[in-house]
Amino acid sequence: MDKQAILKAFMYRHACKEFDVTRKITDDDFKFILETARLSPSSFGFEPWHFYIIQDMEMRKSFLPNFWGAQRQFPTASHVVFTLVKKPYFMRHDSKYVKNFMEEVQELPEDIVEMKGNFFKNFQEKDFNLLESDRCMTDWAAHQTYIPLANMMTAAAMIGIDSCPIEGFHREKVDEMLEIKLGVDLDKFTMGHACAFGYRKADPRGKTRQKLEAITTWV
């Protein structure tokens, strides 16, 4: 794919507020979108996320009272993804999750596990001061979940599928719903954001952005 085709996809993408309910994304296309999330990078490669694909319409509706930013998107989208953020239970340098991840997922030899673990410990304790509070740790992990979000939206746009990232919700109440409706352990996860996918009901207005010169400084 050439550069202009990629930029065309970025121009095509917009935050679609309402979708065409008569059109559904194929299983193959949505697996492709999810695969771009799976392949996304993260700090130290520890993937501080979990994705719930919410296809049950009654389940979506149950979240709407606390998801003010999704009132038109949830009822009309072909697919809805909830991105959950892994909390310090998983993401501390000394957690069982981190050690197992290095050994079993990243398949690192024992000496590299120890070296990388020490780098990660120093990063959390000194470089970013993440161990000051659970909120610091959770926010650090949450920032990374926007990488797979962006990749999913871009990948979708490149194959003509619309999306809308949604951060308009009451986190505490939505977390309670995650526990009640989905059995999510709130010691381990919190809601990061949602994204709705489908096909636009109407064309959007033209894209507006600052000029490149206004947002860049060359040194």
C-alpha positions in Angstrom: 0.0 0.0 0.0 1.4 3.4 -0.9 1.6 6.5 1.3 -1.3 8.3 -0.3 -3.6 5.3 0.3 -2.6 5.3 4.0 -3.2 9.0 4.3 -6.6 8.5 2.6 -7.5 6.1 5.4 -6.6 8.7 8.0 -8.7 11.2 6.2 -11.6 8.7 6.0 -11.5 7.9 9.7 -13.8 10.0 12.0 -15.5 9.5 15.3 -18.7 8.1 14.0 -21.6 9.0 16.3 -24.2 6.7 14.7 -23.9 3.6 12.6 -26.0 2.0 9.9 -27.8 -0.8 11.8 -28.4 -2.8 8.6 -24.7 -3.4 8.0 -22.5 -5.8 10.0 -18.8 -6.3 9.9 -17.8 -9.8 8.8 -16.1 -12.1 11.2 -13.0 -12.1 9.0 -12.7 -8.3 9.0 -13.2 -8.0 12.7 -10.6 -10.6 13.5 -8.2 -8.6 11.3 -9.0 -5.5 13.4 -8.5 -7.4 16.7 -5.2 -8.8 15.4 -3.8 -5.3 15.0 -4.6 -4.8 18.7 -2.9 -8.0 19.6 0.2 -7.0 17.7 0.4 -3.5 19.3 3.5 -2.5 21.3 3.5 -1.7 25.0 6.0 -0.5 27.6 8.5 -3.4 28.2 6.1 -5.5 26.1 3.9 -6.4 29.0 0.5 -5.8 27.3 -1.5 -4.2 30.2 -4.9 -4.8 28.6 -7.7 -7.1 28.1 -10.5 -6.7 25.5 -14.1 -7.6 25.9 -16.2 -7.6 22.7 -19.7 -6.7 23.7 -22.2 -8.1 21.1 -25.2 -8.8 23.4 -27.5 -5.8 22.8 -29.1 -6.0 26.2 -25.7 -6.0 27.8 -24.8 -2.9 25.9 -28.0 -1.2 26.9 -27.3 -2.0 30.6 -24.2 0.2 30.4 -25.8 3.2 28.8 -27.0 5.0 31.9 -23.3 5.3 32.9 -21.9 5.7 29.4 -23.0 9.1 28.4 -20.7 9.2 25.4 -22.2 6.1 23.8 -25.9 6.8 23.6 -26.1 6.5 19.8 -23.1 4.3 19.2 -23.8 1.3 21.4 -27.3 0.7 20.0 -26.2 1.0 16.4 -22.7 -0.3 16.2 -21.9 -3.7 14.6 -19.2 -4.4 17.2 -18.3 -2.8 20.5 -14.9 -3.3 22.3 -14.3 -2.6 25.9 -10.6 -2.2 26.7 -9.8 -3.0 30.3 -6.6 -1.8 32.0 -4.6 -4.1 34.1 -4.0 -2.7 37.6 -1.0 -3.0 39.9 -2.0 -6.6 40.8 -0.5 -7.5 37.5 1.8 -4.6 36.5 4.2 -4.2 39.5 7.8 -5.3 38.7 7.6 -8.0 41.3 4.2 -9.5 40.3 3.9 -13.1 39.3 2.2 -11.9 36.0 5.4 -10.0 34.9 7.7 -12.8 35.7 5.5 -15.4 34.0 5.1 -13.1 31.0 8.8 -12.8 30.5 9.3 -16.5 30.8 6.3 -17.9 29.0 5.2 -15.3 26.5 8.5 -13.5 25.7 10.4 -16.8 26.1 13.4 -15.0 27.7 16.3 -17.0 29.2 16.7 -16.9 33.0 19.6 -14.4 32.9 17.7 -12.0 30.7 14.5 -12.3 32.8 16.6 -11.2 35.8 18.2 -8.3 33.9 15.0 -7.1 32.4 13.2 -7.4 35.7 15.8 -5.2 37.3 15.4 -2.6 34.5 11.7 -2.7 35.0 12.0 -2.3 38.8 14.3 0.7 38.4 11.9 2.2 35.8 9.0 1.9 38.1 10.8 3.0 41.3 13.0 5.8 40.0 12.5 6.9 36.3 8.7 7.3 36.5 8.0 7.1 40.2 5.1 4.8 39.5 5.1 3.1 42.9 4.0 6.3 44.6 0.4 5.2 44.3 -1.9 2.6 42.7 -3.3 5.5 40.6 0.1 6.2 39.1 0.5 2.6 38.1 -2.9 2.3 36.7 -2.6 5.6 34.7 0.7 4.5 33.3 -0.9 1.2 32.1 -4.0 3.0 30.8 -1.8 5.3 28.6 -0.6 2.3 26.8 -4.0 1.0 25.9 -4.5 3.9 23.5 -1.9 2.3 21.2 -4.0 -0.8 20.3 -7.1 1.6 20.2 -5.4 3.8 17.6 -4.2 0.7 15.6 -7.7 -0.8 15.6 -9.2 2.4 14.3 -6.6 2.9 11.6 -6.8 -0.7 10.5 -10.6 -0.4 10.3 -10.4 2.8 8.3 -8.0 1.2 5.8 -10.7 -1.5 5.0 -13.6 1.0 4.9 -14.9 0.4 8.4 -15.9 3.2 10.7 -15.2 3.6 14.4 -15.7 5.8 17.4 -13.4 5.9 20.5 -15.5 6.5 23.7 -14.2 7.9 26.9 -17.4 9.5 28.1 -18.4 7.4 31.1 -18.5 7.4 34.9 -15.6 5.1 35.7 -16.6 4.0 39.2 -20.1 3.1 38.1 -18.9 1.4 34.9 -16.4 -0.6 36.9 -19.2 -1.7 39.2 -21.2 -2.9 36.2 -18.1 -4.8 34.9 -18.1 -6.7 38.2 -21.8 -7.3 38.3 -22.4 -8.1 34.6 -19.1 -9.6 33.5 -17.6 -10.9 36.7 -14.5 -8.7 36.3 -12.2 -8.6 39.4 -11.8 -5.0 40.2 -8.6 -5.6 42.1 -7.1 -6.6 38.7 -8.9 -4.4 36.1 -10.5 -1.1 35.5 -12.3 0.3 32.5 -10.0 2.1 30.1 -12.2 3.1 27.2 -14.6 1.7 24.6 -14.6 1.7 20.9 -17.6 1.2 18.6 -17.2 -0.2 15.1 -19.5 -0.3 12.1 -20.5 1.6 9.0 -21.4 5.2 9.0 -25.1 6.2 8.7 -24.2 9.5 7.1 -21.1 11.2 5.8 -19.3 13.4 8.3 -18.3 17.0 7.8 -14.8 17.7 6.6 -11.8 16.9 8.8 -10.3 19.8 10.7 -6.8 19.8 12.1 -4.0 22.3 12.9 -1.4 22.8 10.3 1.8 20.7 10.7 3.8 23.8 11.3 1.7 24.6 14.3 2.4 21.3 16.1 6.0 20.6 15.3 9.3 22.1 16.2 12.5 21.0 14.5 15.7 21.4 16.5 
